[in-house]
Amino acid sequence: MNFFIAFGSYSLIGSRFGSNSSLFLGMKIILGIIAAAIVGYLAWRWFAPAPAQPAVVHPPAQRSSPRPAAPTRPSPAKGLAAQPRGVKPTPARSVVVKQPRLAPEGTYFLLQRASLKTDSGVIGFAPGTKVTMIDKGDPMSTVSDGQYQFTVPSPQLTNDLDIAANAAKSDYASQVQIADSIGKSIREYEKQQRDALAASEKEKAQKKTGKGAPSRSPTPPQRR
């Protein structure tokens, strides 16, 4: 708009003067008007109030819903060694409880050696001997082996077949040791008897040899 105003003024001045001096003067006037227009525009931009900026509305912060806590896995015991992957754990062996083997009701076995005095002597009953209960009491019980009836302490009776077998084996081993010991003593005794007999025979032979030999007379001294 300022340009058109300046151009109109220039046309009006040119029409009035129409010479070179007037043209130069008109150019100065146009340049002055343009400079004034530029200065005015700059002053307007400087002093004009800045346009109000629209208020920035921040959206409300979204609160994240709490997530459920992940279940914690129990940590393996420190004493157990970590097993390699792909290897199945060895199943624990089930403990088999051995049921006792019991004899029929009324049947028992001796755990220790028992004896019975009779008119003809003493009868012995070895451990493991099978007996039948006649009268069970505390602390003594009356039993029978089918031929003799005698009394034994109740704790020395059992109806467990395995315990009775162990008692018989233990007594048998003891009897074998006793028999070996007795046999060794017998052999030593017999050797002593043979040595004594041999020594006696030798002594008798020496005595007989001494009596049968003639006695030698002393040799008379030789004369010169």
trRosetta pair geometry for C-beta under 8 A, 3 or more apart (Angstrom, degrees):
i j d omega theta_ij theta_ji phi_ij phi_ji
1 4 6.0 -52 -157 32 36 108
1 5 6.7 36 148 -18 65 104
2 5 5.6 -52 -151 35 37 114
2 6 6.3 37 152 -19 68 104
2 33 7.1 180 177 149 98 96
2 34 7.1 124 135 -115 118 54
2 37 3.7 101 -171 -132 159 150
3 6 5.8 -56 -150 36 31 109
3 7 6.3 30 153 -19 66 106
3 34 7.7 39 -97 -105 66 96
4 7 5.6 -53 -144 37 33 111
4 8 6.4 36 156 -21 66 103
5 8 5.9 -54 -152 33 30 110
5 9 6.5 28 152 -18 64 106
5 33 7.1 -143 105 171 101 138
6 9 5.8 -56 -151 36 33 110
6 10 6.3 34 152 -21 66 106
6 30 5.0 94 -180 -145 111 82
6 33 4.5 168 -102 95 103 137
6 34 6.0 21 -88 -59 162 81
6 37 7.6 -86 -45 -22 121 141
7 10 5.6 -54 -148 35 32 113
7 11 6.5 34 154 -20 65 104
7 30 7.9 57 -77 -129 40 120
8 11 5.7 -55 -151 35 32 111
8 12 6.3 30 153 -19 66 106
9 12 5.7 -55 -149 36 33 110
9 13 6.3 29 155 -16 67 106
9 29 6.7 -121 132 128 125 122
9 30 7.1 171 83 -90 109 76
9 33 6.7 134 47 -47 151 163
10 13 5.9 -55 -144 38 31 107
10 14 6.1 30 157 -20 65 109
10 26 5.3 102 -137 171 76 116
10 27 8.0 52 -124 -82 116 44
10 29 7.5 169 -88 82 73 107
10 30 5.2 17 -73 -76 117 123
11 14 5.8 -56 -145 37 28 111
11 15 6.4 28 157 -20 63 107
12 15 6.0 -56 -151 34 29 110
12 16 6.7 22 154 -17 62 109
13 16 5.8 -63 -153 36 33 109
13 17 6.2 -4 166 7 72 111
13 22 6.7 -170 156 172 93 101
13 25 7.5 -132 170 99 137 95
13 26 4.4 164 102 -106 136 112
13 29 6.6 129 -46 52 167 151
14 17 6.7 -71 -134 49 26 85
14 18 6.7 83 174 -78 59 50
14 22 7.1 139 -115 126 45 112
14 23 6.8 45 -112 -100 92 75
14 26 6.0 19 -62 -86 78 171
15 18 7.1 14 -159 -59 20 91
16 22 7.4 -151 88 -165 78 146
17 21 7.4 -110 167 84 133 76
17 22 2.7 -180 128 -139 145 162
17 23 7.5 -155 95 -42 121 53
17 25 7.5 56 18 54 176 121
17 26 7.4 -162 41 -44 134 114
18 22 6.5 34 35 58 28 145
19 22 4.7 94 56 11 77 103
19 23 7.0 -132 102 -10 41 88
20 23 5.3 -52 -147 32 37 114
20 24 6.5 35 156 -17 68 100
21 24 5.9 -49 -148 35 33 108
21 25 6.4 31 153 -15 63 107
22 25 5.6 -55 -148 39 35 112
22 26 6.2 40 152 -25 66 104
23 26 5.6 -52 -148 33 31 112
23 27 6.6 35 152 -22 63 100
24 27 5.7 -50 -152 30 34 112
24 28 6.8 35 151 -17 63 102
25 28 5.7 -52 -155 34 36 113
25 29 6.5 37 149 -20 67 104
26 29 5.5 -52 -149 34 36 112
26 30 6.4 36 152 -21 68 103
27 30 5.7 -52 -147 34 34 110
27 31 6.3 31 155 -16 66 105
28 31 5.8 -55 -146 39 31 108
28 32 6.2 33 154 -21 65 107
29 32 5.7 -55 -151 36 30 113
29 33 6.4 31 152 -21 65 103
30 33 5.7 -53 -150 34 32 110
30 34 6.4 31 152 -18 66 104
31 34 5.6 -52 -146 36 34 110
31 35 6.2 33 155 -18 66 105
32 35 5.7 -54 -146 38 30 110
32 36 6.3 31 154 -19 65 106
33 36 5.7 -55 -150 37 31 112
33 37 6.3 34 151 -23 65 105
34 37 5.6 -54 -150 34 32 113
34 38 6.5 31 153 -19 65 103
35 38 5.7 -53 -149 35 33 110
35 39 6.3 30 154 -16 66 105
36 39 5.8 -55 -146 39 32 109
36 40 6.2 32 155 -20 65 108
37 40 5.8 -56 -147 37 29 111
37 41 6.4 31 154 -21 64 105
38 41 5.7 -53 -148 33 31 110
38 42 6.4 28 155 -15 65 106
39 42 5.8 -56 -149 39 32 109
39 43 6.2 31 154 -19 66 107
40 43 5.7 -55 -146 37 32 110
40 44 6.3 34 154 -22 65 104
41 44 5.7 -54 -150 33 31 111
41 45 6.5 27 154 -15 64 105
42 45 5.8 -55 -148 38 33 109
42 46 6.3 32 154 -21 65 108
43 46 5.6 -57 -147 36 32 113
43 47 6.1 4 166 3 69 111
44 47 6.6 -69 -137 49 25 90
44 48 5.6 35 164 -38 66 112
45 48 6.0 -43 -130 21 23 115
64 67 8.0 -22 147 -32 110 89
76 80 5.8 -98 166 67 109 120
76 82 7.1 122 78 -92 160 79
77 80 4.7 82 71 2 97 104
83 87 5.5 -130 169 78 105 113
83 89 6.3 -107 -66 -84 172 83
84 87 5.0 67 71 4 85 124
100 160 5.3 -60 -173 -126 122 105
100 162 7.0 -121 -146 23 76 117
101 160 7.0 97 70 -161 59 63
101 161 4.4 -47 103 37 107 119
101 162 6.0 104 41 -26 103 94
102 159 5.2 33 -159 128 87 103
102 160 6.2 -45 -100 -98 64 51
102 161 7.0 -165 -105 -14 12 89
103 107 4.1 -108 142 92 126 112
103 108 7.0 -179 62 -83 143 28
103 109 7.2 139 -26 -24 151 100
103 159 4.6 -122 40 -166 97 82
103 160 7.8 -108 -8 -52 87 9
103 161 6.0 130 -56 -64 82 88
103 164 7.9 35 -39 -6 125 150
104 107 5.0 63 63 10 77 124
106 132 6.0 12 152 -156 95 81
106 133 5.1 -128 -154 39 61 102
107 130 6.7 -16 -168 -164 100 98
107 131 7.8 149 -157 80 54 41
107 132 6.4 -36 -102 -104 58 65
107 133 7.7 -117 -63 -5 15 89
107 159 6.4 106 88 -129 67 96
108 130 7.8 147 84 -154 39 53
108 131 5.5 -29 73 69 86 88
108 132 7.6 138 26 -113 80 17
108 133 5.8 77 -4 -54 119 95
108 143 6.6 -92 62 -117 121 138
108 157 4.3 7 172 -174 142 108
108 158 6.4 134 -159 66 86 25
108 159 5.3 -66 -104 -74 67 75
109 127 8.0 60 154 179 94 61
109 128 5.7 -14 -176 -144 118 34
109 129 6.7 153 -155 71 68 37
109 130 5.8 -34 -98 -97 80 53
109 131 7.1 146 -104 20 27 81
109 157 7.1 138 64 -155 37 61
109 158 5.6 -35 59 68 89 79
109 159 7.3 138 9 -100 84 31
109 161 7.9 105 -12 -112 145 42
109 163 7.8 160 71 93 126 85
109 164 3.5 37 86 -121 161 131
109 167 7.2 152 130 56 117 136
110 113 7.4 79 145 -99 133 22
110 114 5.8 -115 -138 -3 142 113
110 125 5.9 125 -20 129 168 112
110 126 7.4 146 79 104 131 35
110 127 5.4 -130 109 -127 92 45
110 128 6.6 -45 63 19 80 21
110 129 4.7 17 18 46 120 89
110 131 6.5 72 -42 -7 90 122
110 152 6.7 -110 -117 -146 99 172
110 156 6.3 4 -155 146 69 98
110 157 6.8 -39 -101 -101 44 62
110 167 7.5 -155 105 129 58 144
111 127 5.9 0 172 -140 21 105
111 155 7.9 -65 43 133 143 62
111 156 4.8 -142 48 -164 100 62
111 157 6.9 -133 -6 -69 98 15
111 158 5.7 78 -60 -5 110 111
111 163 7.4 -27 -104 146 105 106
111 164 7.5 -100 -85 -106 67 61
111 167 5.0 -118 -139 -119 57 155
112 127 5.8 -12 -107 -87 14 106
112 156 4.9 -70 27 -144 101 122
112 167 7.7 -93 -58 -163 41 125
113 124 6.3 -10 -175 -170 107 103
113 125 6.7 158 -159 80 57 57
113 126 6.0 -25 -109 -125 87 39
113 127 5.9 -65 -59 -38 61 80
113 171 6.9 138 -59 -131 97 131
114 124 7.4 152 85 -158 44 55
114 125 4.5 -10 63 56 90 112
114 129 7.8 -104 35 44 106 137
114 150 6.5 151 146 110 129 138
114 152 5.0 -62 -103 -97 144 117
114 156 7.4 131 -63 126 109 145
115 122 5.4 -1 -175 -179 117 108
115 123 6.7 152 -159 79 62 47
115 124 5.2 -26 -102 -102 82 65
115 125 7.1 -163 -77 15 32 78
116 122 7.1 153 76 -159 40 60
116 123 4.7 -17 61 60 94 100
116 125 7.3 52 -9 -20 101 109
116 148 5.6 163 72 160 169 142
116 150 4.3 -107 -90 -89 120 141
117 121 7.9 -114 -146 138 58 28
117 122 5.5 -30 -101 -102 62 77
117 123 8.0 -169 -78 19 15 74
118 121 6.3 5 63 56 90 44
118 122 7.2 164 22 -95 75 25
118 123 6.0 42 -6 -13 120 107
118 148 7.9 -88 -68 -124 126 130
123 148 6.3 170 91 -51 155 172
125 129 4.7 -82 180 17 97 166
125 131 7.9 36 -176 -63 149 121
125 145 6.5 -161 -119 -57 128 144
125 150 7.6 -169 -11 52 142 145
126 129 5.7 126 64 -44 62 103
126 168 7.2 73 131 -128 108 77
126 171 5.6 146 -177 138 97 149
126 175 7.7 -18 -130 -55 128 141
127 167 4.3 -118 161 151 122 103
127 168 5.7 -160 109 -84 83 48
127 170 7.1 -28 88 70 150 93
127 171 4.0 164 43 -39 113 145
128 164 5.4 115 -123 172 67 83
128 165 7.0 72 -121 -104 117 28
128 167 5.4 177 -58 92 81 94
128 168 2.8 41 -61 -75 156 105
128 171 6.6 -143 -1 33 109 133
129 145 6.0 -35 163 -111 119 123
130 145 7.1 109 84 -137 58 77
131 143 3.9 42 155 163 134 128
131 144 6.2 145 -162 67 88 29
131 145 5.3 -55 -102 -81 80 63
131 157 7.5 -84 63 -124 123 110
132 143 6.4 152 71 -161 39 78
132 144 5.3 -25 56 61 93 86
132 145 7.9 162 12 -93 78 19
132 146 7.3 91 1 -62 115 68
133 136 5.4 1 -170 -57 127 98
133 141 6.5 -45 -138 171 91 126
133 142 7.9 94 -167 81 55 58
133 143 5.9 -44 -103 -105 41 84
133 157 7.8 91 -87 -179 100 156
134 141 7.8 143 52 165 72 79
134 142 4.3 -63 72 108 114 97
134 143 5.9 179 5 -103 92 24
134 144 5.6 78 -47 -14 119 101
134 149 6.5 36 -32 -144 161 112
135 141 6.5 -173 93 -159 58 63
135 142 4.2 31 43 39 95 112
136 141 4.9 -6 -125 -125 50 117
136 154 6.9 81 -162 -117 79 116
137 140 5.6 2 79 75 112 58
137 141 5.5 173 34 -89 68 59
137 142 7.5 45 6 -5 110 81
137 154 6.9 -140 80 -59 49 124
138 154 6.0 -44 -103 5 56 154
139 153 5.7 -17 149 -143 99 83
139 154 5.7 -132 -173 17 51 103
139 155 7.5 -24 -164 -7 96 93
140 151 4.9 24 174 177 118 117
140 152 7.1 160 -151 82 75 23
140 153 6.1 -60 -101 -101 62 42
140 154 6.6 -156 -114 -31 10 83
141 151 6.8 164 81 -150 32 72
141 152 6.3 -25 62 65 82 72
141 153 7.7 45 16 155 83 15
141 154 4.7 96 -21 -89 112 80
141 157 6.2 -44 55 -9 144 150
142 149 6.5 21 179 178 100 99
142 150 7.5 -172 -146 103 66 22
142 151 5.1 -40 -94 -93 66 80
143 149 7.4 -175 96 -148 33 62
143 150 6.8 -22 64 67 75 65
143 151 7.5 127 17 -111 72 31
143 152 6.2 -22 19 19 120 109
143 157 7.1 164 -57 -100 146 134
144 147 7.7 168 180 41 90 30
144 148 6.8 -173 -145 92 71 38
144 149 4.5 -28 -94 -98 97 75
144 150 7.7 130 -96 18 49 60
145 148 5.8 14 38 50 102 79
152 156 5.3 -101 157 75 114 123
152 157 6.5 122 94 -52 122 100
153 156 4.7 83 72 2 90 108
154 157 6.0 -60 -161 26 44 112
158 163 5.0 -73 142 94 159 131
158 164 5.8 -164 84 -62 111 86
158 167 7.7 146 35 -14 134 145
160 163 4.0 57 89 16 116 113
160 164 6.4 169 87 -14 60 85
161 164 5.7 -58 -148 38 30 112
161 165 6.3 31 155 -21 66 105
162 165 5.7 -52 -147 34 32 111
162 166 6.5 32 154 -17 64 104
163 166 5.8 -54 -150 36 32 111
163 167 6.4 34 152 -21 65 105
164 167 5.6 -53 -149 35 33 113
164 168 6.5 32 153 -18 65 104
165 168 5.8 -54 -149 36 33 110
165 169 6.4 31 154 -18 66 106
166 169 5.7 -54 -145 38 32 110
166 170 6.2 32 156 -19 66 107
167 170 5.8 -54 -145 37 29 110
167 171 6.3 26 156 -16 64 107
168 171 5.8 -56 -147 39 30 108
168 172 6.2 33 153 -23 65 106
169 172 5.5 -53 -146 34 31 113
169 173 6.4 32 155 -19 65 102
170 173 5.8 -52 -150 35 31 110
170 174 6.4 31 151 -18 63 105
171 174 5.5 -54 -148 38 35 112
171 175 6.2 36 152 -21 67 104
172 175 5.6 -52 -147 36 32 111
172 176 6.4 35 152 -22 65 102
173 176 5.6 -50 -149 33 33 112
173 177 6.5 32 152 -16 64 103
174 177 5.7 -55 -151 38 33 110
174 178 6.2 32 151 -18 67 106
175 178 5.5 -53 -144 38 33 112
175 179 6.1 35 154 -21 66 105
176 179 5.6 -52 -145 37 30 111
176 180 6.3 32 153 -20 64 104
177 180 5.6 -52 -147 36 31 111
177 181 6.3 31 154 -19 64 105
178 181 5.7 -54 -148 37 31 111
178 182 6.3 30 153 -17 66 106
179 182 5.7 -54 -146 39 31 110
179 183 6.1 32 154 -20 65 107
180 183 5.7 -55 -145 38 30 111
180 184 6.3 32 155 -20 64 104
181 184 5.8 -53 -149 34 30 111
181 185 6.5 30 152 -18 63 104
182 185 5.7 -54 -150 36 33 111
182 186 6.3 34 151 -21 66 104
183 186 5.6 -51 -147 34 34 112
183 187 6.3 33 155 -19 66 104
184 187 5.8 -54 -147 36 32 110
184 188 6.4 31 154 -18 65 105
185 188 5.8 -55 -148 37 32 111
185 189 6.3 33 153 -21 65 106
186 189 5.7 -55 -148 36 31 112
186 190 6.3 30 154 -18 66 107
187 190 5.8 -53 -145 37 31 111
187 191 6.4 34 154 -20 63 105
188 191 5.7 -54 -150 35 31 112
188 192 6.5 33 152 -19 64 104
189 192 5.7 -55 -152 35 32 112
189 193 6.4 32 151 -18 65 105
190 193 5.5 -52 -148 36 34 113
190 194 6.4 33 154 -19 66 104
191 194 5.7 -53 -146 36 33 109
191 195 6.2 32 154 -18 66 105
192 195 5.7 -54 -146 37 31 110
192 196 6.2 30 155 -19 65 107
193 196 5.7 -54 -145 37 30 110
193 197 6.2 29 156 -18 64 107
194 197 5.7 -54 -145 38 31 110
194 198 6.2 30 155 -20 65 106
195 198 5.8 -55 -147 37 30 110
195 199 6.3 30 154 -19 64 106
196 199 5.8 -54 -148 36 31 110
196 200 6.3 32 153 -20 65 106
197 200 5.7 -54 -148 36 32 112
197 201 6.3 31 155 -18 65 106
198 201 5.8 -54 -146 38 31 111
198 202 6.3 33 154 -20 64 107
199 202 5.7 -55 -149 36 31 113
199 203 6.4 31 153 -21 64 106
200 203 5.7 -55 -149 34 31 111
200 204 6.4 30 154 -18 65 105
201 204 5.8 -53 -147 36 32 111
201 205 6.4 32 154 -20 64 105
202 205 5.7 -54 -149 35 31 111
202 206 6.5 32 153 -19 64 104
203 206 5.8 -53 -150 34 32 111
203 207 6.6 32 152 -20 64 104
204 207 5.7 -55 -151 34 33 111
204 208 6.5 32 153 -18 66 104
205 208 5.8 -54 -148 36 33 110
205 209 6.4 34 154 -20 65 106
206 209 5.7 -55 -148 36 32 112
206 210 6.5 33 154 -21 64 106
207 210 5.8 -56 -152 34 32 112
207 211 6.7 26 155 -15 65 106
208 211 6.1 -59 -149 37 33 107
208 212 6.4 24 160 -15 68 113
209 212 6.3 -62 -144 38 29 107
209 213 6.8 32 162 -28 63 108
210 213 6.5 -55 -151 22 27 111
